[in-house]
Amino acid sequence: MAWRDARASRVRLMLFMASIILGIAAVVSIQLFRDNLKDNIQNQSKALMGADFLIDINETPNARAQAIIDSLSPVAKEVNFVSMIAFPKNGGTKLVRIRGLEGAFPIYGKIKTAPEQAASTYQGLGGALVDATLMLQYNIKAGDSIKVGKLTLPILGALNGLPGSSAISASVAPPVVIPYQFIDDTELLQFGSRKEYQFYYKATPQTDLEQLEAEINPLLNAENADIDTHSSTSRRLGRRYDNMGKFLNLVAFIALLLGCVGIASSVHIYIKEKLKHIAVLKCLGASRKQSFLIYLIQIAGIGLIGGIIGSLVSIGVQESFPYFFKAFLPFDVTISISTQPLLMGVLLGFLMAVLFALLALLNTWYVSPLEALRVTESNGLKRTKSAKITVFSVIILFLFLFSYWLLRDIKYALAFVVGMLITFSILAGIATLSMKMIKAWFPKSWGYTARQSLLNLFRPNNQTLVLIVAIGLGTFLISTLYFTKDILLSKTAVGNSGKAANIILLDVQKEQTNDVSKTITEHGLELVDNIPLVTMRIQSIKGMVSHEAKADTTVHIRRWVFNHEFRTTYRDSLISSETILEGTWTPAVSLGGVIPISISENLAKDAQLNIGDKVEFNIQGVIMETVVGSIRSVDWGRMQLNFSVVFPKGVLEKAPQFYVLTTNVPDNVGSAQLQRVLVAKYPSVTIIDLRQVYTIIEDILDKVAWIINFMALFSIITGIIVLIGSVRNTKHQRIRENALLRTLGAKNIQILEISGLEYFLLGLIGSLVGVVLALVSAFLLGLYLFKEPFVPSVIPFLIFLPTISFLTLGIGLINMRDVLRISPLEVLRREA
């Protein structure tokens, strides 16, 4: 009986299934990709690092550190740093990451070059490997030369892949590989230069890497060095991309929930139409259980088939994920199919369909045989109330358990379910309020077609609630994306005023400062900043040195505080990105006594420092005693020079230091000319063009936005499917109503106007509520999460609002074609 009845309603049931298929495809494809990502990270962890383990240090190793490094017999070594390079062929300049390599690196994996042999010959031939994209940008080919500091080398090949690098990092500072032996000849590593030494090792089969890390790390930490194994790198990468997977899973889960809302509402209308049939079946002797199971089997079958098809579709969808995420991954993802997510998809489709349909299916249990004879409907709603509360509670519990399975965190799972309930409640509340307001303030003076359209919004069998919820949720997701993207972009915005610095010159030595300043002014530019930098490390905090702080379990100072090499400055005033939170700002002091310093809020938190606490700094071997005089709030999101530690004037003027100079260049041509001259005269000076950095960041955010848009597309398409299904389900009710209207003399154009205005209003209310909710959500995100002023984008108002409104109108009118094709007499005979 279930099969026979389903055949007669196959079009509507297919629409129910479509929403399940999309939701399952989204969830399962992401779950498959996440499993593949974990497997690839584990399988390629050695190739990602290029070794079994490495030791890295951010300064030239001292004798004790070098002894530890040599005792483990490194296979290869590297020094890498950011610097400017030039192409003599065309005078082009670029900020790159220089990687000086020596030995058999990588031990695992390989350097991908064109030609292929360049990867194995560049050290012996004394040439350079240059990022392939960079060579294309500057029209450089193998055989041309590259100038690195004072050294000019031939380019032996284009670099297409290097262990540990991704497209994102390469877009900021493309890699250039040169032999380690030539690093000193470049003369780029001078006082204050940021650099990183890495030593690569191959472990024996008997080596226990975790034990090695536990034994060696304390010794290395004492020398400001660190050991990193491929297994620890694998775990760290896994956690990083696991968070991305959780976020995408939630987006897909929302698409699935949206489909389930469509199932619940559509099944409600579907079952309501079948109540007369069920009453007839009961007159013929069918039991409650039989009539209930007929439609339960139908819905369960839809969920099962939808889960199977959705799982199969997910296999194709996940094949596209490596292409979407390749810019964010430092390795190639090999796709394989695991059975657990596929089985989960089938089970999920079955459970979600049954659970969300049960609310409507309960009505079949209490249908009386007399319903076949009654004109009005009375389906025992009071008797189903307690059962529906039970089913609703089971649904909430299921959603919580499923979100916990995705997030692995009770608090986040609870917050997600509560947030989802609040969002649905607001949408449902606004839909209900809209119906009541229209009913209370009904415009009786309006024309006939307008009045009929408004009446349809609150008459029996109306679709106001489900359509506003479905349309509103889809619009809410995509609008929040655009609003949030605007907030993120505003944090990276570069000022366009005449005084805002957009060129930063780093690592300017003291003796170069006057000449570099003169070069800037000779180009007709203004020197905006000339900031001194002094490098130092924290020797002790409140009288405790590093190993004492680690041994004391009552002290919770973060590890980086003692290991970090601070670049500090001295000045007599605050800058625009700073605000004093505690204490008093000291502009200047005279030598002698304890020196008051100002520290950033994050350093105070991580170092467990308060006003009046003593801190000792090691400045090139000289110990300086200081006391925390003030704690500052620093806006690190601004593209300007900010510091964790600021000294007053009168203390560090004679300490070894280098400088950072900034200026404002009005256009790209002027920027290129200035960089060309500075790189030629001062190759050790690093130049950062903030406009290029801004462009790179915007490109990264665009990629992120595109991925989120792609995932939100599941929700939008699911919403459209739900919309089509919901509108189509009203067709049978509309056939009877419009047949009566046509019998009373209504014309087809009037019926189209009535239905058109109804669906347009539903689309308008739903999309408007979605955009407004997204506006509030983005405002709260900007206020509490990003701590940035929120300026809303006009795109959701200009594009989403009218597009979704007219889409709803179009779907409604398409479905009305069948209504208008059937003659009133045929409908009335069928009713008789």
C-alpha positions, 0 to 999 in steps of 0.5 A, spaced: 500 500 500 505 504 501 508 503 494 502 504 491 500 510 494 507 513 493 507 512 486 501 516 485 505 522 489 512 520 486 513 528 484 512 530 491 516 525 494 522 526 489 522 533 492 522 531 499 528 526 497 532 532 493 532 536 499 535 530 503 540 528 498 543 535 498 544 535 505 547 528 506 551 530 500 554 536 503 555 532 510 558 526 507 563 529 502 566 534 507 567 528 512 570 524 507 575 530 505 576 530 512 578 523 513 582 524 507 586 530 509 588 526 516 590 520 512 594 524 507 597 528 513 599 522 517 602 519 510 606 525 508 608 528 515 615 526 513 615 529 506 611 535 509 617 536 513 622 533 509 625 529 514 624 525 520 625 531 525 629 537 525 632 542 530 630 550 529 633 556 532 632 563 530 639 566 531 646 563 530 647 557 534 652 558 540 657 553 542 653 549 546 647 549 542 651 547 536 654 541 540 647 538 541 646 539 534 652 536 531 651 530 536 645 528 532 649 528 526 644 532 521 643 530 514 642 537 511 642 544 514 638 551 512 638 558 513 632 562 511 630 569 511 626 574 508 629 579 503 629 583 497 632 580 490 633 584 484 632 581 476 638 584 472 635 583 466 629 588 467 630 591 474 624 588 477 625 587 485 621 583 489 620 581 497 622 573 497 624 568 502 631 566 501 632 559 503 640 557 503 640 549 503 646 544 504 646 537 504 641 532 502 635 536 503 629 533 503 630 526 506 623 525 504 619 528 498 622 532 493 624 539 490 619 539 484 623 544 479 623 545 471 627 542 468 627 536 473 635 535 474 635 542 477 633 540 484 639 535 484 644 540 481 643 547 483 648 546 489 654 543 485 653 548 480 652 554 484 645 556 481 638 559 484 631 556 484 626 561 483 619 560 484 615 559 478 610 564 479 615 569 480 619 568 474 612 568 470 610 575 473 617 578 471 618 574 465 624 571 467 627 564 464 632 559 466 639 561 464 637 569 467 640 571 473 638 573 480 641 578 484 641 576 492 644 582 496 651 583 493 651 576 490 649 575 483 647 567 481 644 564 475 637 561 475 638 554 474 630 552 474 623 554 476 621 552 483 614 548 483 614 545 489 618 545 496 616 541 502 613 545 508 611 551 503 603 553 501 601 557 495 598 562 501 605 563 504 608 563 497 604 569 495 606 573 500 614 571 500 615 567 494 621 562 495 628 562 492 633 557 494 640 558 493 646 554 496 648 555 503 655 556 502 653 563 498 649 566 504 655 570 507 657 572 500 650 576 500 652 580 506 644 580 507 645 577 514 647 583 518 645 585 526 638 585 527 636 581 521 630 576 522 633 569 520 632 561 522 637 556 522 634 549 521 638 542 521 634 536 518 635 529 521 634 522 518 632 517 524 633 510 525 628 505 525 629 504 533 629 511 534 623 513 539 621 520 536 617 522 542 622 520 547 627 523 543 623 530 543 622 529 551 629 528 552 632 533 547 627 539 548 629 541 555 636 542 553 635 546 546 630 550 550 635 553 554 639 555 548 633 558 545 632 552 540 627 547 539 626 540 536 620 538 532 618 531 529 614 529 523 609 526 528 608 532 532 608 536 526 602 531 523 598 532 530 599 540 529 597 540 522 591 535 523 588 540 529 589 546 524 585 543 519 580 539 523 578 546 525 576 548 518 573 541 517 568 542 523 566 549 520 565 546 514 561 540 517 556 545 521 555 549 514 553 542 511 549 540 517 545 547 516 543 545 509 541 538 512 537 541 517 534 546 512 532 540 508 529 537 514 525 543 515 522 542 508 521 535 510 517 536 516 512 542 513 511 538 506 510 531 510 505 535 514 501 538 508 502 531 505 499 527 511 493 532 512 491 531 504 491 524 506 487 524 512 480 522 508 484 516 505 486 514 512 479 515 514 476 510 508 482 505 510 479 505 517 472 504 514 474 498 510 478 495 517 485 498 517 488 498 524 491 504 526 498 501 526 497 499 519 495 506 516 501 509 520 506 504 517 503 505 510 506 513 510 512 511 515 514 506 510 514 511 505 518 517 509 523 512 511 524 509 504 525 516 502 530 518 507 534 511 506 534 512 498 536 520 499 541 518 504 544 512 499 544 517 493 546 523 497 552 519 499 554 517 492 553 524 490 558 526 496 564 522 492 564 526 486 563 532 490 569 531 495 573 530 488 573 537 487 575 539 494 583 538 493 582 544 488 578 549 492 583 548 498 590 547 494 592 554 496 591 553 503 594 546 503 602 545 503 601 538 500 597 534 495 591 531 497 590 523 495 583 522 495 580 515 497 573 512 499 572 510 506 566 506 508 564 510 515 562 517 512 558 513 507 554 509 512 553 515 516 550 518 510 545 513 509 543 512 517 543 520 517 538 520 511 534 515 514 534 518 521 533 525 519 527 523 515 523 519 520 524 524 526 522 530 522 516 527 519 514 523 525 511 530 528 506 530 522 505 522 522 502 522 529 496 525 526 494 519 522 494 515 529 488 518 531 484 519 525 477 516 526 473 513 520 468 518 521 472 523 518 470 520 511 463 523 512 465 529 516 465 536 512 470 539 517 476 536 520 478 534 527 484 530 527 485 529 535 490 535 535 490 535 543 491 527 543 497 528 539 500 534 543 504 529 549 506 525 543 509 531 539 513 534 545 516 527 546 518 527 538 520 534 539 525 532 545 528 526 541 529 531 535 533 536 539 537 530 543 539 527 536 541 534 533 545 535 540 548 528 539 550 529 532 553 536 533 557 533 538 560 528 534 562 533 529 565 538 534 567 534 539 566 539 544 559 539 549 559 547 550 560 548 542 555 543 541 550 546 546 551 553 543 550 551 536 543 547 538 541 553 542 543 558 537 540 554 531 533 554 536 534 561 537 534 563 529 529 558 527 524 561 533 526 568 531 524 566 523 518 562 526 516 568 530 516 573 525 512 569 520 507 568 525 507 575 527 506 577 520 500 573 519 497 576 525 499 583 523 496 582 516 489 579 519 489 584 525 490 590 520 487 587 514 486 593 508 479 592 507 479 598 502 484 594 497 483 591 490 480 584 490 486 581 488 490 584 493 485 582 498 485 575 496 493 574 496 493 577 503 488 572 505 492 566 503 498 568 508 493 566 514 488 562 511 488 554 512 493 550 509 498 557 508 505 556 507 507 562 510 511 559 516 515 554 512 517 559 506 519 564 511 523 560 515 526 556 509 528 563 505 530 566 511 535 561 513 538 561 506 538 568 506 541 569 513 547 564 511 549 568 505 548 575 508 552 573 514 558 571 510 558 578 506 557 582 512 563 578 516 567 578 510 567 586 510 569 586 517 575 582 516 577 586 510 576 593 514 581 590 519 586 590 513 585 596 510 591 601 508 589 608 509 589 612 503 591 619 506 597 623 504 600 621 511 599 614 511 605 610 511 604 604 505 612 603 504 616 600 510 623 599 510 626 594 515 633 592 517 636 599 516 643 599 519 644 606 523 650 608 519 645 607 513 639 611 516 641 618 513 643 616 506 636 612 506 632 618 508 636 622 503 634 617 498 626 618 500 626 625 500 630 625 493 624 622 490 619 627 492 617 623 498 616 625 505 619 620 511 613 618 515 617 614 521 624 613 523 623 608 528 629 605 532 629 597 534 633 594 539 633 586 540 633 583 547 630 577 551 627 576 557 632 574 562 627 573 568 620 575 571 619 577 578 626 574 579 625 567 576 629 565 570 626 560 565 627 553 568 625 556 575 618 558 572 617 552 568 619 548 575 614 552 579 607 549 578 604 555 581 606 559 575 603 559 568 608 563 564 607 561 557 613 558 554 614 563 548 615 569 553 622 566 555 624 564 548 622 570 544 627 575 541 623 582 542 624 587 538 623 593 542 623 601 541 623 607 545 619 613 545 615 619 549 608 618 546 603 613 545 601 612 537 594 611 534 593 604 535 595 604 543 590 605 549 593 605 556 589 600 560 593 600 567 598 604 570 601 611 568 605 612 561 612 614 562 615 619 556 622 619 559 627 617 564 634 619 566 639 613 567 640 610 574 635 606 578 629 601 575 626 603 568 619 603 567 616 600 561 610 599 557 607 592 555 602 590 551 595 586 554 597 580 551 604 580 553 602 581 560 597 576 560 602 570 557 607 573 562 603 573 568 605 580 569 602 586 573 603 593 574 609 594 579 612 587 577 620 587 575 622 584 569 630 583 567 632 584 559 638 581 556 640 586 551 646 583 547 649 580 554 647 587 558 642 585 563 637 591 564 632 591 570 625 594 569 619 595 572 612 594 569 609 601 569 603 601 564 599 596 560 597 597 553 591 595 549 594 594 542 590 594 535 595 588 532 590 588 526 592 595 523 598 595 518 603 599 522 608 598 527 606 595 533 610 593 539 609 588 545 615 592 549 616 600 549 621 603 553 621 611 555 626 615 552 633 616 555 635 609 556 636 605 550 639 611 545 646 608 546 644 600 545 646 596 539 640 598 534 637 598 527 631 602 524 625 602 521 623 607 516 616 609 513 614 613 507 608 614 503 608 613 495 602 615 491 602 610 486 605 603 483 610 607 478 613 611 484 613 605 489 617 601 483 622 606 482 623 607 489 624 600 490 629 599 484 633 604 487 634 602 494 635 595 492 641 597 488 644 601 493 642 598 500 641 590 498 640 588 505 634 593 506 627 589 506 622 593 503 614 591 504 609 595 500 603 595 504 598 595 498 601 589 495 600 586 502 593 588 502 592 585 495 595 579 497 590 578 504 584 580 500 586 575 495 586 570 501 580 572 504 576 572 497 578 565 496 576 563 503 569 567 501 569 563 495 569 556 499 564 559 504 560 561 498 560 554 495 558 551 502 553 556 503 550 554 496 548 547 499 544 551 503 541 556 498 540 550 493 536 546 499 532 552 500 530 552 493 528 545 493 524 546 499 521 552 496 519 548 490 516 542 494 512 547 499 509 551 493 508 545 489 504 541 495 500 547 495 498 546 488 492 541 490 489 546 495 490 551 490 486 547 484 480 547 489 480 554 491 481 557 484 476 552 481 471 555 485 474 562 484 473 561 476 466 558 477 464 565 480 467 568 474 475 570 476 479 570 470 486 567 469 490 573 470 486 575 476 488 568 479 495 569 477 495 576 480 493 573 487 498 567 487 504 572 484 503 577 489 502 572 495 509 568 493 512 575 492 510 577 499 513 571 502 519 571 498 520 579 500 518 577 508 523 571 508 529 574 505 528 581 508 528 577 515 534 573 513 538 580 511 536 583 517 538 577 522 545 577 518 545 584 519 544 584 527 549 577 527 555 581 523 554 587 528 555 583 534 561 579 531 564 586 529 563 588 536 565 582 540 569 578 536 573 582 531 572 588 535 571 593 529 566 598 527 561 594 522 559 598 516 554 593 512 555 591 505 549 593 500 550 587 496 545 583 500 540 588 500 541 590 492 542 583 490 539 577 495 533 581 497 530 582 490 533 576 487 530 571 492 523 575 492 523 574 484 525 567 485 519 565 489 515 569 485 517 565 479 517 558 482 510 560 484 507 562 477 510 556 474 506 551 479 500 555 477 500 553 470 497 546 472 492 549 476 490 554 470 490 548 465 484 544 469 477 546 468 473 548 474 468 542 472 473 537 472 475 539 479 468 540 482 466 533 479 472 530 482 470 533 489 463 530 488 
